[in-house]
Every structure is written in C-alpha cells, then in structure tokens.
Amino acid sequence: MKLIKAEEFSRLYITDSIFLVCFSMNGCPPCVALDVVLPTIDNIDVYKILSDTERNRELAKEFGVVGYPTMLIFKDKKVLDRKGGYKNKQQIEEWVNKYLNQN
C-alpha cells in the first residue's frame, strides 16, 4: 500500500491498469484497522489517500466519498465498484478478484 496525494492519483487515473484506492481519515478507528489489512493485499496495487488536505478532500468529494474508509476499484478512468467501512483481508481479496477475473 502506498500513501499518495491527489496529484499522484491524477497520474494513476489516466492509466488503463486496475487498482484500488482507499480514502481514509486520521483517527478513524476502521481506517486504522484497514491500515493493517491493506498492505497484505497482494493481488492488486493498493493506494491510500488521506483526506487531510483540501485537494484530497475535493478528490474524495469528486468520487462521492461521504464516509471513511471508502475503497474504490478503478480501471480505464472508471470506478468499477466501491465498498465502505472496514473489510477483512478475505473480503477485500474476494471483492477484488471479481474484477481481476474479468480481464
């Protein structure tokens, strides 16, 4: 899992690769719990965006993020799916695999 800012996301977004972004907030208990799980996900590139700056909050708003954590799967400049709240490793991997197996 790599921590990125909105500017770095813009470069990822224009690629055709599939990736997961977790919008997170400091001090949010489910976000802190996901910080342990997300680095163990190895079947997809995982990025984390902290909504701690105005630009990062604007990006979250652009994608309809209203609660934290919110995970989104992207491909070809589109949101394929989203999940809110804490999910364990198995739940995340099963969710991601649905989209990886479509390719």
N, C-alpha and C positions, 0 to 999 in steps of 0.2 A: 504494500500500500504506500502510495506516495502522496504527501500533502502538497496541494497545488493551489494557485490563486486563479482568479477569473481570467487573467491574461493567458496563462498557460492552458486553461481549458479551451480557450478560443482556438488555439493551435491543434488541440486534440480533436475538437469538434468537426473540423474540416476534413479529417481523415475518414477512410472507409472501414477502419478497424472497429471491432466491437469492444466496449469497455464499460466498466461500472464506476459510477461516481456516487459517493456518499456525501450528502450535505449534512454538516454536523455543527454543533454549538458547544463551546467550552462550558463545562459544569453541568451538562445534561447527562444524568445517570445512564440512560440507554445508549447515548453516544459514547460514553466512556467504556461501557461494556463491549460495544462494537469495535472499539479500538483494539481490543484483544483478539477478536474473531477475524476481522478483515485481513490482517497480514497473513493469515493461514490459508486464505483463498488463493489457490494457485492455478485455477483453470481459466482465469480472465484477468486482464490488467485492472487493478483497483486504484482509484484515486479518491482523495478526501479533500473537500473544500470546507473550510471553517467559515461560518457566516459571521466573521469578526471584523470585517471591513465593509464600508458602504458598497463598493463594487461587488464584493462577494455576495452581499445581501441582495443586490439588484439582480445578480445572476440567478440566485435561488428563486427570487420572485418571478423572473422570466420563465422559469420551468415549473411554476406553480407549487413550489415548496412552501407549505404552511406550518409544518411541524418538523421536529428533529428527533432522531435522524430520519432522513429520507434518502433511499438509494434508487438510482435510476440506471437503466441499461441503455446505452447509446449505440447506434450503428447508422452509418450513412446520413449523418446530420439529423437523425430522428431519435426520439425517445421510444424505445421498444416496450418498456414496462417500468413500473415503479413500485416500491414497497416502502412502507413507513414503519417506524418503530424497530425495536430490537428483533433480530432473527439470529438463530444459531448457525453454526457452520454448515450443517447438513441442509437446513432450509435454504440458505443462500446458494449453495452448490447446486441443489436440485432446481432452483429457480433459474440460475444462470445457464445450466445445462440445457434447459428447454430451448434457449435461443442459440446456444453454440451448436446444437444438433440440427438446427435448421439450415446451417451453412454447408 
